[in-house]
C-alpha cells in the first residue's frame, strides 16, 4: 500500500526537511520514481515557491542524489558482469540468508526490497504466501541481494555516458 504523497510531504515540512530530502522521502515512502516525486513536491502548496526558486539546480542535485553520474556506462557494465558472476557463485554455494536489518532499518523498506526481489525472480506468489506484517521474515538470500543491486545499476545506466 502506497503512502499518500500529500501526507508524506506535510510530514516532511513539519520535520523541516529540505526540498531534496522531501523528494527522496516521497520517492521512498510512496514508491514512485524520482521524477514523479519531484513533480509531486513541486506542485504541493508548501514547496511550490521553493521549487520555482531552486528549479535551475534541482535536476543537477537530484542526479547526484540518484547516483546516475557515479559510474560511466562502461564501468557500470563491468560491475553488472561481476555482480552476475558473484550472484552465480553465491547461488551455487547454497542458500545463505542475508539479514537486511543492519542495512535497511525500516521494516517497511525491507519488505519492499524483498517484494522487489520476488518480482524480479518471477515468484511473487511466494512473497504473498510467506511474508508477514511483523518484524520477522526480513532475510533474503545473498544471491538475491546481488540480483537487486545488479537490477538497480542496469536500470540506471544512462546510454552514451563514457
WONOR-V584504 format. One record per backbone hydrogen bond with DSSP energy under -0.5 kcal/mol. CO is the residue of the C=O (numbers start at 1). NH is the residue of the N-H. E is the energy in kcal/mol with one decimal. If there is no record, write none. Layout:
co=CO nh=NH e=E
co=CO nh=NH e=E
This chain:
co=4 nh=8 e=-2.4
co=5 nh=9 e=-2.7
co=6 nh=10 e=-2.3
co=7 nh=11 e=-2.4
co=8 nh=12 e=-2.4
co=9 nh=13 e=-2.5
co=10 nh=14 e=-2.5
co=11 nh=15 e=-1.8
co=12 nh=17 e=-2.5
co=13 nh=16 e=-1.6
co=18 nh=22 e=-2.4
co=19 nh=23 e=-2.4
co=20 nh=24 e=-2.4
co=21 nh=25 e=-2.4
co=22 nh=26 e=-2.6
co=23 nh=27 e=-2.5
co=24 nh=28 e=-2.6
co=25 nh=29 e=-3.2
co=26 nh=30 e=-2.2
co=27 nh=31 e=-1.0
co=27 nh=32 e=-0.8
co=29 nh=3 e=-1.0
co=33 nh=37 e=-2.4
co=34 nh=38 e=-2.7
co=35 nh=39 e=-2.0
co=36 nh=40 e=-2.7
co=37 nh=41 e=-2.4
co=38 nh=42 e=-2.6
co=39 nh=43 e=-1.8
co=40 nh=44 e=-0.7
co=41 nh=44 e=-0.8
co=44 nh=47 e=-1.4
co=44 nh=48 e=-1.7
co=47 nh=51 e=-3.2
co=48 nh=52 e=-1.7
co=49 nh=53 e=-1.9
co=50 nh=54 e=-2.5
co=51 nh=55 e=-0.7
co=54 nh=57 e=-1.3
co=54 nh=58 e=-1.7
co=55 nh=59 e=-0.8
co=57 nh=61 e=-2.3
co=58 nh=62 e=-2.5
co=59 nh=63 e=-2.1
co=60 nh=64 e=-1.7
co=61 nh=65 e=-2.2
co=62 nh=66 e=-2.8
co=63 nh=67 e=-1.4
co=63 nh=68 e=-1.2
co=63 nh=69 e=-0.5
co=67 nh=70 e=-1.8
co=72 nh=76 e=-2.7
co=73 nh=77 e=-2.4
co=74 nh=78 e=-2.1
co=75 nh=79 e=-2.6
co=76 nh=80 e=-2.7
co=77 nh=81 e=-2.3
co=78 nh=82 e=-2.3
co=79 nh=83 e=-2.4
co=80 nh=84 e=-2.3
co=81 nh=85 e=-2.2
co=82 nh=86 e=-2.7
co=83 nh=87 e=-2.8
co=84 nh=88 e=-2.2
co=85 nh=89 e=-2.4
co=86 nh=90 e=-2.9
co=87 nh=91 e=-2.6
co=88 nh=92 e=-2.5
co=89 nh=93 e=-1.3
co=90 nh=94 e=-0.5
co=91 nh=94 e=-0.7
co=94 nh=96 e=-1.0
co=95 nh=97 e=-0.7
co=96 nh=142 e=-2.7
co=97 nh=99 e=-0.5
co=98 nh=100 e=-0.7
co=98 nh=140 e=-2.1
co=100 nh=103 e=-1.6
co=100 nh=104 e=-2.5
co=106 nh=110 e=-2.0
co=107 nh=111 e=-2.5
co=108 nh=112 e=-1.7
co=109 nh=113 e=-2.0
co=110 nh=114 e=-2.5
co=111 nh=115 e=-2.6
co=112 nh=116 e=-2.7
co=113 nh=117 e=-2.3
co=114 nh=118 e=-2.0
co=115 nh=119 e=-2.4
co=116 nh=120 e=-2.7
co=117 nh=121 e=-1.9
co=118 nh=122 e=-0.9
co=118 nh=123 e=-2.1
co=119 nh=122 e=-0.8
co=123 nh=126 e=-1.7
co=123 nh=127 e=-0.9
co=124 nh=128 e=-2.3
co=125 nh=129 e=-1.9
co=126 nh=130 e=-2.2
co=127 nh=131 e=-2.6
co=138 nh=100 e=-1.8
co=140 nh=98 e=-2.6
co=141 nh=144 e=-1.1
co=141 nh=145 e=-1.7
co=142 nh=146 e=-2.0
co=143 nh=147 e=-1.8
co=144 nh=148 e=-2.1
co=145 nh=149 e=-2.2
co=146 nh=150 e=-2.5
co=147 nh=151 e=-2.6
co=148 nh=152 e=-2.5
co=149 nh=153 e=-2.3
co=150 nh=154 e=-2.8
co=151 nh=155 e=-2.5
co=152 nh=156 e=-0.7
co=153 nh=156 e=-1.0
co=154 nh=157 e=-1.0
co=157 nh=159 e=-0.8
co=158 nh=161 e=-1.7
